[in-house]
């Protein structure tokens, strides 16, 4: 264990949790800006056709199919003096901010040139995000080894991530303040880029590693990936997470379209999302208390079912509904949404422990890299399909939409995410690692580590 790191039985100081969580604040600011604003930015301000904008959102995620797990494998095997994961925080921070700033420029005319520029910068941002986020998240199971302490640290991380989404939503208002349109977004992109870089020095300072570089087991990268796929608990957790994340990112991509073209009240997008995210943050401590009594998979099922119920009025809503009713629906949905990202990440560390018991290897990086790839690919695929669906339904930017286009917006915002959340519940119900089972795994691992 690195000097200065707490014993496995200790709780982490609140200051450590807060500063560590600031890392996911920056990552989620970037991911939320892409999920909530970028498809709209590409079609409305960059002038890309919807299907090309969908490809810009999707292809970089496919590339992550290799880079995220590979980065996890690299960090597992890194043997630098500064650690196997923490040095990457200092390496990746500045390129991460720079590529984010470039994302919001519109320097070219013509569909081919625009497409080439935006997809190239998006790929660069994805690679920089990988260098930061995979080692960052791989540290979480090491820093917090207890069943409930992992949930606690993930709650801090999730709250900071939601604040990152707040900041992403604020980009739209700031863009209007700084000139509006493409110019406004370009200026705000620079400000946000600086904000993305700043916290990583503090994250590096407070984080620590318990485990040194892993010995070479002779298992190749693809063999390691196959080992993950043979791990039943991990397969079920992946199924749970991939469907939930697809629902999250699909709603995020369509929300502004929903308010602009279906409800006819684009000015309500910001206040609704602000209320939604505020209640997510408020509900997280409540879910944390509940999680001290119930298994993590049970918490996930309750939250996902709660959110499904909220999707029904979102589908049925019409422009004649009063503003307060949409605010109420969003507030109700927020309570369930709060667990969609929190619980799968809290469950991942338990799955890694089970793998260590069965395989004798500690592969936090490979597992985390695969999980972050899933996070990006699931969301990117959902956004890609939404772009194609909008094009197929006859969507044309800035015009009164056809009935088929309006139905496409409604279904993609409400009905399809509800179906995805239903699938996530079926996976979660089959997930086998309870609190009692994890306690037994930890007992056996501790006995094995004793000299």
Secondary structure, DSSP 8 states (H G I E B T S, - for coil): --TT---TTS---HHHHHHHHHHHHHHHHHHHHIIIIIHHHHHHTS---HHHHHHHHHHHHHHHHHHHHHHHHHHHH--BTTBSSTHHHHHHHHHHHHHHHHHT-----SHHHHHHHHHHHHHHHHHHHHHHHHHHHHTHHHH--SHHHHHHHHHHHHHHHHHHHHHHHHHHHHHHHTTSHHHHHHHHHHHHHHHHHHTHHHHHHH---SS------S--HHHHHHHHHH-HHHHHHHHHHHHHHHHHHHHHHHHHHIIIIISS-TTHHHHHHHHHHHHHHHHHHHHHHHHTTS-HHHHHHHHHHHHHHHHHHHHH--TTS-HHHHHHHHHHHHHHHHHHHHHHHHHHHHHHHHHHHHHS---HHHHHHHHHHHHHHHHHHHHHHHHHHHHHTT--TTS---HHHHHHHHIIIIIHHHHHHHHHHHHHHH----HHHHHHHHHHHHHHH--
